[in-house]
Amino acid sequence: EFRSRVDTLYSDEAKERSALLGAVTELKTLNQTMAESSDSLTRALKGSSKVRGDWGELMLESVLRGSGLEEGQHYSKQSSTRDDDGRALRPDVIVNLPDNRLVVVDSKVNLVAWQDAMNNMDDLQLHSVALRRHVEGLRQHVKDLGDRNYPRALGEKALDVTIAFIPIEGALSAALGADAALQTFAFDRKVVFASPNTLMALLRVVDRLWSRDKSQRQAMRIAEAGNKLLDALNLFVVDLKLVGKRIADSNEAYSNAFRRLESPQGVLPRGRKLVE
């Protein structure tokens, strides 16, 4: 009995060690994945402006697809246009709204200073300097968007605002926390900041607008079909009344003919008289 008990305990312990090893292996894999993602983000932020731009557009594309919108129908990428001075403009994304309205989303932003601020959390002076550079970088980006004025180049159908997409939540929160006037500064230049979460919420509203527009169009088609059905029924009633009138006229003609057949001066009496 003692040997059996020991063997059982040893077997259970071996199973637990195996399960623990599996959990540790999964945790190690998860940490490696997170580290690779972090390294990819670091390389993107430290890379060239094109690499950072491509990464920002990739994040924006993920948000667009996650919101349920479809490219070519609900939004278009890198559409070329020109302003009043003839300058070529290429907004990152133009989101289509019902009633032929448009809104521009721009994702070109430099977050190197924000990364420097995060890497120097232990050094308050370096962190503060990097954070100020991050805020100034966003202010300059807002100025550039205001100068480009995408909505004016797109015409009256575009909403008079440009959405500046910041692909990292913490980067936007840090900037707004460090400069309370940054939001107002952007509003004055008709620029609205959006992180992945806030942009997702906005695009969900756009998706609901498209769903509502589709429902309204279907309701209009149903109403149109109902009107046509009512018109057809009215015409059918007119024709049916005409058929009834014709039937009544036929009955009257039949009655007149029968009276002429049997009346004293009708056909049958004259026929009998002729026979007599």
C-alpha positions as CSV (number, residue, x, y, z in Angstrom):
1,E,0.0,0.0,0.0
2,F,2.9,2.3,0.9
3,R,4.6,1.6,-2.5
4,S,1.3,2.2,-4.4
5,R,0.8,5.5,-2.6
6,V,4.3,6.6,-3.4
7,D,4.0,5.7,-7.0
8,T,0.7,7.6,-7.2
9,L,2.2,10.7,-5.7
10,Y,5.2,10.5,-8.0
11,S,2.9,10.1,-11.0
12,D,0.8,13.1,-10.0
13,E,3.9,15.2,-9.4
14,A,5.3,14.3,-12.8
15,K,2.0,15.4,-14.4
16,E,2.1,18.6,-12.6
17,R,5.7,19.3,-13.6
18,S,4.7,18.6,-17.2
19,A,1.8,21.0,-17.0
20,L,4.0,23.6,-15.4
21,L,6.6,23.1,-18.1
22,G,4.0,23.6,-20.8
23,A,2.7,26.8,-19.1
24,V,6.2,28.1,-18.8
25,T,6.9,27.3,-22.4
26,E,3.7,29.1,-23.5
27,L,4.7,32.1,-21.4
28,K,8.1,32.1,-22.9
29,T,6.6,32.0,-26.4
30,L,4.3,34.9,-25.5
31,N,7.1,36.9,-24.1
32,Q,9.2,36.3,-27.2
33,T,6.2,37.4,-29.4
34,M,5.8,40.5,-27.3
35,A,9.5,41.2,-27.5
36,E,9.5,40.8,-31.2
37,S,6.5,43.1,-31.5
38,S,8.2,45.7,-29.3
39,D,11.4,45.4,-31.4
40,S,9.4,45.9,-34.6
41,L,7.8,49.0,-33.1
42,T,11.2,50.3,-31.9
43,R,12.7,49.7,-35.4
44,A,9.7,51.4,-37.0
45,L,10.0,54.4,-34.7
46,K,13.8,54.7,-35.1
47,G,13.7,54.0,-38.9
48,S,13.4,56.4,-41.7
49,S,10.4,58.7,-42.2
50,K,9.1,56.3,-44.9
51,V,9.3,53.3,-42.6
52,R,7.5,55.3,-39.8
53,G,4.9,56.4,-42.4
54,D,4.4,52.9,-43.7
55,W,4.0,51.6,-40.1
56,G,1.5,54.4,-39.3
57,E,-0.5,53.6,-42.4
58,L,-0.5,49.9,-41.5
59,M,-1.9,50.7,-38.1
60,L,-4.5,52.9,-39.7
61,E,-5.4,50.2,-42.2
62,S,-5.9,47.7,-39.3
63,V,-8.3,50.2,-37.6
64,L,-10.2,50.8,-40.8
65,R,-10.7,47.1,-41.4
66,G,-11.5,46.4,-37.8
67,S,-14.3,49.0,-37.9
68,G,-16.1,47.0,-40.7
69,L,-15.5,49.5,-43.5
70,E,-14.5,48.2,-46.9
71,E,-11.8,49.8,-49.1
72,G,-13.1,51.2,-52.4
73,Q,-16.6,51.5,-51.0
74,H,-16.3,53.2,-47.7
75,Y,-12.8,54.7,-47.9
76,S,-10.0,55.2,-50.4
77,K,-6.2,55.4,-49.8
78,Q,-3.6,57.8,-51.3
79,S,-6.1,59.6,-53.5
80,S,-4.4,62.5,-55.3
81,T,-5.8,66.0,-55.5
82,R,-4.6,69.6,-55.9
83,D,-5.2,72.7,-53.9
84,D,-6.0,76.2,-55.2
85,D,-2.2,76.9,-55.8
86,G,-1.8,73.7,-57.9
87,R,0.1,71.8,-55.2
88,A,-0.3,68.0,-55.4
89,L,-1.8,66.6,-52.2
90,R,-2.1,63.0,-51.3
91,P,-4.2,62.3,-48.1
92,D,-3.5,59.0,-46.5
93,V,-7.2,58.0,-46.3
94,I,-10.4,59.6,-47.4
95,V,-13.4,58.1,-45.6
96,N,-16.7,58.3,-47.5
97,L,-19.8,59.3,-45.6
98,P,-23.5,59.0,-46.8
99,D,-24.8,61.8,-48.9
100,N,-21.5,62.1,-50.8
101,R,-19.6,63.6,-47.8
102,L,-15.9,63.0,-47.1
103,V,-13.5,63.2,-44.2
104,V,-9.7,63.1,-44.3
105,V,-7.6,60.9,-42.0
106,D,-3.8,61.6,-41.9
107,S,-1.4,59.2,-40.2
108,K,2.0,60.8,-40.9
109,V,3.5,61.6,-37.5
110,N,7.0,61.3,-35.9
111,L,7.0,59.5,-32.5
112,V,10.8,59.3,-32.0
113,A,10.7,62.0,-29.3
114,W,7.9,60.1,-27.4
115,Q,10.0,56.9,-27.5
116,D,13.0,58.9,-26.1
117,A,10.7,60.1,-23.3
118,M,9.6,56.6,-22.5
119,N,13.2,55.3,-22.5
120,N,14.2,58.0,-20.0
121,M,11.5,57.6,-17.4
122,D,14.2,57.4,-14.7
123,D,15.8,60.6,-15.7
124,L,13.2,63.3,-15.1
125,Q,15.2,66.0,-16.9
126,L,15.8,63.9,-20.1
127,H,12.2,62.7,-19.9
128,S,10.8,66.2,-19.7
129,V,13.0,67.5,-22.6
130,A,12.0,64.6,-24.8
131,L,8.3,65.0,-23.9
132,R,8.5,68.7,-24.9
133,R,10.1,67.7,-28.2
134,H,7.2,65.3,-28.7
135,V,4.6,68.0,-28.0
136,E,6.4,70.4,-30.3
137,G,6.5,67.7,-33.0
138,L,2.7,67.3,-32.8
139,R,2.2,71.0,-32.9
140,Q,4.3,71.3,-36.0
141,H,2.4,68.4,-37.5
142,V,-0.9,70.2,-36.8
143,K,0.5,73.3,-38.5
144,D,1.5,71.3,-41.5
145,L,-2.0,69.8,-41.8
146,G,-3.6,73.2,-41.4
147,D,-1.4,74.6,-44.2
148,R,-2.3,71.7,-46.5
149,N,-6.0,72.1,-45.8
150,Y,-7.1,68.9,-47.4
151,P,-10.8,69.6,-47.0
152,R,-10.6,72.8,-49.0
153,A,-8.8,71.0,-51.8
154,L,-11.5,68.3,-51.8
155,G,-14.3,70.8,-52.2
156,E,-17.6,71.4,-50.4
157,K,-18.3,67.7,-50.0
158,A,-15.5,67.3,-47.5
159,L,-16.1,68.0,-43.8
160,D,-14.1,71.0,-42.7
161,V,-11.8,69.1,-40.4
162,T,-8.8,66.7,-40.7
163,I,-8.3,63.8,-38.4
164,A,-4.7,63.4,-37.2
165,F,-4.3,59.7,-36.4
166,I,-1.8,59.0,-33.6
167,P,-1.1,55.2,-33.8
168,I,-0.1,54.8,-30.2
169,E,-2.5,55.6,-27.4
170,G,0.2,56.5,-24.9
171,A,1.9,58.9,-27.2
172,L,-1.3,61.0,-27.6
173,S,-2.2,60.8,-23.9
174,A,1.3,61.9,-22.9
175,A,1.3,64.9,-25.3
176,L,-2.2,66.0,-24.2
177,G,-1.2,65.6,-20.5
178,A,2.0,67.6,-21.0
179,D,0.3,70.4,-23.0
180,A,-3.3,71.2,-22.0
181,A,-3.6,73.8,-24.8
182,L,-2.6,71.3,-27.6
183,Q,-6.1,70.1,-28.2
184,T,-7.4,73.7,-28.6
185,F,-4.4,74.5,-30.7
186,A,-5.4,71.7,-33.1
187,F,-9.1,72.7,-33.0
188,D,-8.3,76.2,-34.1
189,R,-6.6,74.8,-37.1
190,K,-9.5,72.4,-37.8
191,V,-7.5,69.3,-36.9
192,V,-8.8,66.6,-34.5
193,F,-6.5,64.1,-32.8
194,A,-7.5,60.4,-32.9
195,S,-5.9,57.4,-31.2
196,P,-6.7,53.8,-32.4
197,N,-9.5,53.6,-29.9
198,T,-11.1,56.9,-30.6
199,L,-10.7,56.5,-34.3
200,M,-12.3,53.0,-34.1
201,A,-15.3,54.6,-32.2
202,L,-15.6,57.3,-34.9
203,L,-15.4,54.7,-37.7
204,R,-18.0,52.6,-36.0
205,V,-20.3,55.6,-36.1
206,V,-19.5,55.9,-39.8
207,D,-20.4,52.2,-40.3
208,R,-23.7,52.7,-38.5
209,L,-24.4,55.7,-40.7
210,W,-23.8,53.6,-43.8
211,S,-26.1,50.9,-42.3
212,R,-28.7,53.5,-41.6
213,D,-28.3,54.9,-45.1
214,K,-28.7,51.4,-46.6
215,S,-31.9,50.9,-44.5
216,Q,-33.3,54.2,-45.6
217,R,-32.6,53.4,-49.2
218,Q,-34.3,50.0,-48.8
219,A,-37.3,51.7,-47.1
220,M,-37.5,54.2,-50.0
221,R,-37.4,51.3,-52.5
222,I,-40.2,49.5,-50.5
223,A,-42.2,52.7,-50.5
224,E,-41.7,53.2,-54.2
225,A,-42.8,49.6,-54.9
226,G,-45.8,50.1,-52.6
227,N,-46.8,53.3,-54.6
228,K,-46.5,51.4,-57.9
229,L,-48.6,48.6,-56.5
230,L,-51.2,51.1,-55.3
231,D,-51.2,52.7,-58.8
232,A,-51.6,49.3,-60.4
233,L,-54.5,48.5,-58.0
234,N,-56.2,51.8,-58.8
235,L,-55.9,51.1,-62.6
236,F,-57.3,47.6,-61.9
237,V,-60.3,49.1,-60.1
238,V,-60.9,51.4,-63.0
239,D,-60.8,48.6,-65.5
240,L,-63.0,46.4,-63.2
241,K,-65.6,49.2,-63.0
242,L,-65.5,49.4,-66.8
243,V,-66.0,45.6,-67.0
244,G,-69.0,46.0,-64.6
245,K,-70.4,48.8,-66.7
246,R,-70.0,46.7,-69.8
247,I,-71.7,43.7,-68.1
248,A,-74.6,46.0,-67.0
249,D,-74.9,47.3,-70.6
250,S,-74.9,43.7,-71.8
251,N,-77.7,42.8,-69.3
252,E,-79.7,45.8,-70.4
253,A,-79.2,44.9,-74.1
254,Y,-80.2,41.3,-73.3
255,S,-83.4,42.5,-71.5
256,N,-84.3,44.8,-74.4
257,A,-83.7,42.1,-76.9
258,F,-85.8,39.7,-74.9
259,R,-88.7,42.2,-74.6
260,R,-88.7,42.8,-78.3
261,L,-88.8,39.1,-78.8
262,E,-91.9,38.5,-76.6
263,S,-93.7,41.8,-76.5
264,P,-97.1,42.0,-78.3
265,Q,-95.5,43.8,-81.2
266,G,-92.4,41.6,-80.9
267,V,-90.9,38.9,-83.1
268,L,-92.7,35.8,-81.6
269,P,-96.3,37.2,-81.8
270,R,-95.8,38.3,-85.4
271,G,-94.3,34.9,-86.2
272,R,-97.4,33.1,-84.7
273,K,-99.7,35.5,-86.5
274,L,-97.9,34.7,-89.7
275,V,-98.2,31.0,-89.1
276,E,-101.9,31.4,-88.4
